[in-house]
Amino acid sequence: MSDHHTSDSSARPFIAAPQASRYFPAAIFEESRLRIVRSITRGEGPALLIGSAGSGKTMLVEVLAEQFQDTLSTVSVVGAQLCTRRTLLQMILFQLGLPYQGLDEGELRLSLLSYLRPADAAPRRLLLLVDEAEAVPDRLLEELRVLTNIAADGQLLISLVLAGTSILEERFAEPKLEAFSQRVSSRSYLAPLGREETIAYIHAQVAAVGQDPQAVFTPDALEAIFAATDGLPRLINQLGDQLFWMASETGYTPLDAEIVQQAWSESQQLPAPWNTSVPESNRECVEFGELEPTQTFEPPSSDSCEPAEGLHPEQDQHAPSEQDQDMPASIPIHASPFARDADFAEPLPMHETLAATENLVQELDQLEQTADSPEIPAEACVHPTGNPFLEEFESEEVVLDRYSQLETLLLSHAPQVHNLDDANFADDIQQSEVAVDTVDAENPTIEQTAETLSPSLAEPQTLATTSTTPGDVETEVEPNLSALSTDELLVVEENDQPVVGVVPGQQFRQLFSNL
């Protein structure tokens, strides 16, 4: 990997396309690069590089390609350009300098295999770098997995690096890519640069073209760039290139926070992040403002909806005006150790800053305790809502349902069905209940009870039961009806042969099992 930088002062310090010579070895970049290099050198298996848009994935892919170009056959492809297996194989053979036109898919695969395992030479190793891998279809991911299985003498011949966003990692969590996910040897994650690394990155890019970073940017400009870009390398390059173009056109030097804000607004067509105001709420009993350091927040009483003292924004002397919204004076850069310009206010002493922080924490604790106290009712500022259904309308329309009587009309002509069996059975049950109530309770006989149960019992019926002896001989047992009471009577009626008999209660279970 080359470490030399060009010294041409006319070159652009912030370039749009990634270039390996402009690689900045930030901590997160170096950690990911070393992990991937180990995976490639040892031939461990595919490696994943995950990062958000503009976090430097393409730059790291270029650095890896330059680092291994002398030791491995290196091929770099873009996932968005791949649509078929034939296209993938053609792009690999094209970068290897092999014939790729006029061949079908099978011939292309055999050509690649013969290059990796020649008959008269030692096996060759290939480094395949795929950028924007989240756009690669599933069928091509399966093809890449098959290619990584090519081995010789116990060593994988193709080292694969897939660089993409978090969508790529989510796809590898799906069951259909489980076989591919098991072969992944390392996963690396990129994140935006921190404040110190952002400033160091800007200094490195400016110094790469032979210019003095201290003479080009003021300390507040560096702070403003970090606040606007949030440490994303792509946004830093875009904003830095816009700044150098404006400086070359207008001769404005050195670049300060004001010109940074103007360049950001022109390139993004958005207000600067540090000037974004918080929209006010339309709800009642809510006021916005800043608390004075010497004042203590007093919660409102339960019978009043007036705001607490010290919360009126119209009385706040520190509230920014509309003119201040367009000025970079509100950029939060005064606490920076780089703010040495005499035009900016001096930062507060450390002990005053700590004291103000402690006061704010105490006020917030008191506010939370007051909010949790049951003395302040939650409905203090809640106004009753009227019933919307009591509203009177100017005109009303009467709607008639023409089909409301349709069911009644249809049922009036339908034939009626009567179940005579159920009616007769109900009459017998009712007569039996009446007969039992009228029987002499002192000494009722079975014959009298049987005669009064139903007209069909004019002559007593004898019910024969069977019992099984140890010799498997069935004998008829004549029940002793005279020994039964009225509580042990059961009326049994069959549909086929309407015969009603008197059965003792003790023998009902045996009779039911024989049915």
LOVO-938756 format. One record per residue (C-alpha): residue in one letter; x, y, z. Coordinates in steps of 0.5 Angstrom, whole numbers, plus 500, padded with zeros to 3 digits. Layout:
(node 'a',(X,Y,Z))
...
END
This chain:
(node 'm',(500,500,500))
(node 's',(503,507,498))
(node 'd',(504,512,503))
(node 'h',(506,518,499))
(node 'h',(502,524,497))
(node 't',(502,529,491))
(node 's',(505,536,493))
(node 'd',(501,539,487))
(node 's',(498,545,490))
(node 's',(493,546,485))
(node 'a',(490,539,486))
(node 'r',(484,538,490))
(node 'p',(484,536,497))
(node 'f',(477,533,498))
(node 'i',(476,529,492))
(node 'a',(469,525,490))
(node 'a',(472,519,488))
(node 'p',(476,514,493))
(node 'q',(483,514,492))
(node 'a',(488,509,496))
(node 's',(493,514,496))
(node 'r',(488,519,500))
(node 'y',(487,513,505))
(node 'f',(486,516,512))
(node 'p',(488,511,518))
(node 'a',(482,512,523))
(node 'a',(482,507,528))
(node 'i',(475,504,526))
(node 'f',(478,504,519))
(node 'e',(484,500,521))
(node 'e',(481,495,525))
(node 's',(476,493,520))
(node 'r',(482,493,515))
(node 'l',(487,489,519))
(node 'r',(481,484,521))
(node 'i',(479,483,513))
(node 'v',(487,482,511))
(node 'r',(488,477,516))
(node 's',(482,473,513))
(node 'i',(485,474,506))
(node 't',(492,472,508))
(node 'r',(490,466,512))
(node 'g',(484,464,507))
(node 'e',(479,463,512))
(node 'g',(473,465,508))
(node 'p',(469,470,506))
(node 'a',(469,477,510))
(node 'l',(463,482,511))
(node 'l',(464,489,511))
(node 'i',(458,493,514))
(node 'g',(457,501,514))
(node 's',(452,506,513))
(node 'a',(452,510,506))
(node 'g',(458,515,506))
(node 's',(462,511,511))
(node 'g',(468,509,507))
(node 'k',(467,502,505))
(node 't',(469,504,498))
(node 'm',(475,507,500))
(node 'l',(477,501,504))
(node 'v',(476,496,498))
(node 'e',(480,500,494))
(node 'v',(486,500,499))
(node 'l',(485,492,500))
(node 'a',(485,492,492))
(node 'e',(492,496,492))
(node 'q',(495,492,498))
(node 'f',(494,485,495))
(node 'q',(495,487,487))
(node 'd',(502,484,488))
(node 't',(501,478,491))
(node 'l',(494,476,489))
(node 's',(490,476,483))
(node 't',(485,482,485))
(node 'v',(478,483,482))
(node 's',(473,489,484))
(node 'v',(466,489,482))
(node 'v',(460,493,484))
(node 'g',(454,489,486))
(node 'a',(449,494,482))
(node 'q',(452,492,476))
(node 'l',(451,484,476))
(node 'c',(444,481,474))
(node 't',(446,474,471))
(node 'r',(451,469,473))
(node 'r',(454,470,466))
(node 't',(455,477,467))
(node 'l',(459,476,474))
(node 'l',(463,471,470))
(node 'q',(465,475,464))
(node 'm',(467,481,469))
(node 'i',(472,477,473))
(node 'l',(475,474,466))
(node 'f',(475,481,463))
(node 'q',(479,484,469))
(node 'l',(484,477,469))
(node 'g',(485,479,462))
(node 'l',(482,472,459))
(node 'p',(477,471,454))
(node 'y',(470,473,456))
(node 'q',(466,474,449))
(node 'g',(462,468,445))
(node 'l',(462,463,451))
(node 'd',(456,460,454))
(node 'e',(456,460,462))
(node 'g',(459,453,463))
(node 'e',(465,455,458))
(node 'l',(466,461,462))
(node 'r',(466,457,469))
(node 'l',(471,452,466))
(node 's',(475,458,464))
(node 'l',(476,461,471))
(node 'l',(477,454,474))
(node 's',(483,453,469))
(node 'y',(486,459,471))
(node 'l',(486,458,478))
(node 'r',(488,451,477))
(node 'p',(493,450,471))
(node 'a',(495,443,469))
(node 'd',(502,445,469))
(node 'a',(503,450,474))
(node 'a',(502,452,481))
(node 'p',(495,454,483))
(node 'r',(493,461,483))
(node 'r',(489,465,489))
(node 'l',(484,470,487))
(node 'l',(481,476,491))
(node 'l',(474,478,489))
(node 'l',(472,485,492))
(node 'v',(464,486,491))
(node 'd',(462,493,493))
(node 'e',(455,495,494))
(node 'a',(453,487,495))
(node 'e',(447,489,498))
(node 'a',(444,490,491))
(node 'v',(447,483,489))
(node 'p',(441,478,487))
(node 'd',(440,471,491))
(node 'r',(442,467,486))
(node 'l',(448,471,485))
(node 'l',(450,470,492))
(node 'e',(449,463,491))
(node 'e',(454,463,485))
(node 'l',(459,467,489))
(node 'r',(458,461,495))
(node 'v',(460,456,490))
(node 'l',(466,460,487))
(node 't',(469,460,494))
(node 'n',(469,453,495))
(node 'i',(474,452,489))
(node 'a',(480,449,493))
(node 'a',(487,446,492))
(node 'd',(491,442,497))
(node 'g',(487,444,503))
(node 'q',(487,452,501))
(node 'l',(481,456,498))
(node 'l',(483,459,492))
(node 'i',(478,465,492))
(node 's',(478,470,498))
(node 'l',(471,474,498))
(node 'v',(470,481,501))
(node 'l',(463,483,501))
(node 'a',(462,491,502))
(node 'g',(455,493,504))
(node 't',(450,497,508))
(node 's',(446,493,514))
(node 'i',(441,490,509))
(node 'l',(447,486,507))
(node 'e',(447,483,514))
(node 'e',(440,482,515))
(node 'r',(440,478,508))
(node 'f',(445,473,511))
(node 'a',(440,472,517))
(node 'e',(435,469,513))
(node 'p',(434,462,512))
(node 'k',(436,461,505))
(node 'l',(443,464,506))
(node 'e',(444,460,512))
(node 'a',(450,455,508))
(node 'f',(453,462,506))
(node 's',(453,465,513))
(node 'q',(456,459,516))
(node 'r',(462,460,511))
(node 'v',(463,468,513))
(node 's',(470,468,517))
(node 's',(469,475,519))
(node 'r',(464,481,520))
(node 's',(467,488,520))
(node 'y',(463,495,522))
(node 'l',(464,502,520))
(node 'a',(462,508,524))
(node 'p',(462,516,523))
(node 'l',(469,519,525))
(node 'g',(469,522,532))
(node 'r',(471,530,533))
(node 'e',(478,529,534))
(node 'e',(479,524,528))
(node 't',(474,529,523))
(node 'i',(479,535,525))
(node 'a',(485,530,523))
(node 'y',(482,528,517))
(node 'i',(481,535,514))
(node 'h',(488,536,516))
(node 'a',(491,530,513))
(node 'q',(487,532,506))
(node 'v',(489,539,506))
(node 'a',(496,537,507))
(node 'a',(496,532,502))
(node 'v',(496,537,497))
(node 'g',(502,541,500))
(node 'q',(498,546,503))
(node 'd',(498,549,511))
(node 'p',(491,547,514))
(node 'q',(492,552,520))
(node 'a',(492,557,514))
(node 'v',(486,554,510))
(node 'f',(481,553,516))
(node 't',(480,557,522))
(node 'p',(479,553,529))
(node 'd',(471,555,529))
(node 'a',(471,552,521))
(node 'l',(473,545,523))
(node 'e',(468,545,529))
(node 'a',(463,547,524))
(node 'i',(464,542,519))
(node 'f',(464,537,524))
(node 'a',(457,539,527))
(node 'a',(454,539,519))
(node 't',(457,533,517))
(node 'd',(457,529,523))
(node 'g',(463,525,522))
(node 'l',(461,522,515))
(node 'p',(467,522,510))
(node 'r',(463,523,504))
(node 'l',(460,529,507))
(node 'i',(466,532,509))
(node 'n',(469,531,502))
(node 'q',(463,534,499))
(node 'l',(463,540,504))
(node 'g',(470,541,504))
(node 'd',(470,541,496))
(node 'q',(465,546,496))
(node 'l',(469,550,501))
(node 'f',(475,550,496))
(node 'w',(471,552,490))
(node 'm',(468,558,494))
(node 'a',(475,560,496))
(node 's',(478,560,489))
(node 'e',(472,564,486))
(node 't',(471,569,492))
(node 'g',(478,569,495))
(node 'y',(475,569,502))
(node 't',(481,566,506))
(node 'p',(482,563,511))
(node 'l',(475,559,511))
(node 'd',(471,560,518))
(node 'a',(465,558,520))
(node 'e',(461,563,517))
(node 'i',(463,561,510))
(node 'v',(462,554,512))
(node 'q',(455,555,514))
(node 'q',(454,558,507))
(node 'a',(457,552,503))
(node 'w',(453,547,507))
(node 's',(446,551,505))
(node 'e',(448,552,498))
(node 's',(450,544,497))
(node 'q',(445,541,501))
(node 'q',(439,546,500))
(node 'l',(438,546,508))
(node 'p',(439,550,514))
(node 'a',(445,549,518))
(node 'p',(444,544,523))
(node 'w',(446,548,529))
(node 'n',(441,553,527))
(node 't',(435,549,527))
(node 's',(429,552,531))
(node 'v',(425,547,536))
(node 'p',(417,548,533))
(node 'e',(413,551,539))
(node 's',(407,547,541))
(node 'n',(400,550,540))
(node 'r',(397,546,547))
(node 'e',(395,550,553))
(node 'c',(399,551,559))
(node 'v',(406,549,556))
(node 'e',(411,555,555))
(node 'f',(418,554,552))
(node 'g',(424,558,555))
(node 'e',(431,558,559))
(node 'l',(432,558,566))
(node 'e',(436,563,569))
(node 'p',(442,560,573))
(node 't',(440,563,580))
(node 'q',(432,561,579))
(node 't',(429,555,581))
(node 'f',(423,552,578))
(node 'e',(416,553,581))
(node 'p',(411,548,579))
(node 'p',(404,551,578))
(node 's',(399,550,583))
(node 's',(393,545,582))
(node 'd',(388,550,581))
(node 's',(392,554,576))
(node 'c',(394,553,569))
(node 'e',(399,559,569))
(node 'p',(406,558,567))
(node 'a',(411,558,572))
(node 'e',(415,564,574))
(node 'g',(422,565,569))
(node 'l',(419,561,563))
(node 'h',(416,566,559))
(node 'p',(420,566,553))
(node 'e',(419,574,551))
(node 'q',(422,576,558))
(node 'd',(428,571,556))
(node 'q',(434,576,554))
(node 'h',(438,570,551))
(node 'a',(432,568,546))
(node 'p',(435,568,539))
(node 's',(432,573,534))
(node 'e',(431,572,527))
(node 'q',(437,575,525))
(node 'd',(441,571,529))
(node 'q',(438,565,526))
(node 'd',(442,566,520))
(node 'm',(449,568,523))
(node 'p',(454,563,525))
(node 'a',(455,566,532))
(node 's',(450,560,535))
(node 'i',(455,555,533))
(node 'p',(457,551,539))
(node 'i',(464,552,538))
(node 'h',(466,556,544))
(node 'a',(468,551,548))
(node 's',(473,548,543))
(node 'p',(480,548,545))
(node 'f',(481,550,538))
(node 'a',(477,557,539))
(node 'r',(483,562,540))
(node 'd',(480,567,535))
(node 'a',(479,574,538))
(node 'd',(473,575,535))
(node 'f',(469,569,539))
(node 'a',(468,569,546))
(node 'e',(472,566,551))
(node 'p',(470,559,554))
(node 'l',(467,559,561))
(node 'p',(472,557,567))
(node 'm',(471,549,568))
(node 'h',(468,550,575))
(node 'e',(463,555,573))
(node 't',(461,550,568))
(node 'l',(460,544,573))
(node 'a',(456,549,578))
(node 'a',(451,550,572))
(node 't',(451,543,570))
(node 'e',(450,541,578))
(node 'n',(444,546,578))
(node 'l',(441,544,572))
(node 'v',(441,537,575))
(node 'q',(438,539,581))
(node 'e',(432,543,578))
(node 'l',(431,537,573))
(node 'd',(430,532,579))
(node 'q',(426,537,583))
(node 'l',(421,537,577))
(node 'e',(421,530,576))
(node 'q',(419,529,584))
(node 't',(414,534,583))
(node 'a',(411,531,577))
(node 'd',(410,524,581))
(node 's',(407,528,587))
(node 'p',(400,526,587))
(node 'e',(398,533,590))
(node 'i',(398,536,583))
(node 'p',(392,533,579))
(node 'a',(393,530,572))
(node 'e',(387,534,570))
(node 'a',(388,540,572))
(node 'c',(389,543,565))
(node 'v',(384,539,562))
(node 'h',(378,542,559))
(node 'p',(372,538,558))
(node 't',(370,536,551))
(node 'g',(363,537,548))
(node 'n',(359,531,546))
(node 'p',(359,531,538))
(node 'f',(353,527,537))
(node 'l',(349,533,540))
(node 'e',(350,538,535))
(node 'e',(344,540,531))
(node 'f',(344,539,523))
(node 'e',(340,544,519))
(node 's',(337,539,515))
(node 'e',(335,531,516))
(node 'e',(334,526,511))
(node 'v',(329,520,513))
(node 'v',(332,514,510))
(node 'l',(327,508,509))
(node 'd',(329,501,509))
(node 'r',(325,497,503))
(node 'y',(327,490,505))
(node 's',(326,491,513))
(node 'q',(319,487,512))
(node 'l',(322,482,507))
(node 'e',(323,476,512))
(node 't',(316,477,515))
(node 'l',(313,477,508))
(node 'l',(317,470,506))
(node 'l',(315,467,512))
(node 's',(308,468,512))
(node 'h',(307,464,506))
(node 'a',(312,458,508))
(node 'p',(309,452,511))
(node 'q',(309,450,518))
(node 'v',(312,444,521))
(node 'h',(309,440,527))
(node 'n',(312,435,531))
(node 'l',(307,430,534))
(node 'd',(312,425,537))
(node 'd',(315,431,541))
(node 'a',(308,433,543))
(node 'n',(305,427,545))
(node 'f',(311,425,549))
(node 'a',(311,432,553))
(node 'd',(303,430,554))
(node 'd',(305,423,557))
(node 'i',(310,426,562))
(node 'q',(306,432,564))
(node 'q',(300,426,566))
(node 's',(305,422,569))
(node 'e',(307,428,574))
(node 'v',(300,430,576))
(node 'a',(299,422,577))
(node 'v',(305,422,582))
(node 'd',(302,428,586))
(node 't',(295,425,587))
(node 'v',(298,418,589))
(node 'd',(296,416,596))
(node 'a',(303,417,600))
(node 'e',(301,413,606))
(node 'n',(302,406,602))
(node 'p',(302,406,595))
(node 't',(302,400,591))
(node 'i',(306,399,584))
(node 'e',(300,396,581))
(node 'q',(296,403,582))
(node 't',(302,407,580))
(node 'a',(303,403,574))
(node 'e',(296,404,572))
(node 't',(296,412,573))
(node 'l',(302,413,569))
(node 's',(299,412,562))
(node 'p',(293,409,559))
(node 's',(298,404,556))
(node 'l',(299,401,563))
(node 'a',(292,398,564))
(node 'e',(295,392,565))
(node 'p',(302,391,569))
(node 'q',(308,389,564))
(node 't',(313,384,567))
(node 'l',(320,386,566))
(node 'a',(325,380,565))
(node 't',(332,382,567))
(node 't',(338,377,565))
(node 's',(344,375,570))
(node 't',(350,372,568))
(node 't',(352,366,573))
(node 'p',(359,363,574))
(node 'g',(357,358,569))
(node 'd',(356,363,563))
(node 'v',(348,360,564))
(node 'e',(343,366,563))
(node 't',(337,366,568))
(node 'e',(331,370,568))
(node 'v',(330,374,574))
(node 'e',(324,376,576))
(node 'p',(324,383,580))
(node 'n',(320,384,586))
(node 'l',(316,390,585))
(node 's',(313,390,591))
(node 'a',(319,392,595))
(node 'l',(320,398,591))
(node 's',(318,405,593))
(node 't',(316,411,588))
(node 'd',(323,414,588))
(node 'e',(326,408,584))
(node 'l',(321,409,579))
(node 'l',(323,410,571))
(node 'v',(319,411,565))
(node 'v',(322,408,559))
(node 'e',(319,409,552))
(node 'e',(322,407,545))
(node 'n',(320,410,539))
(node 'd',(320,403,535))
(node 'q',(315,400,540))
(node 'p',(312,405,545))
(node 'v',(313,400,551))
(node 'v',(313,403,558))
(node 'g',(316,399,564))
(node 'v',(317,400,571))
(node 'v',(325,399,572))
(node 'p',(328,399,579))
(node 'g',(333,404,580))
(node 'q',(339,400,582))
(node 'q',(338,396,576))
(node 'f',(338,402,571))
(node 'r',(345,402,570))
(node 'q',(345,395,568))
(node 'l',(339,396,563))
(node 'f',(342,402,560))
(node 's',(349,398,559))
(node 'n',(345,392,555))
(node 'l',(341,397,551))
END
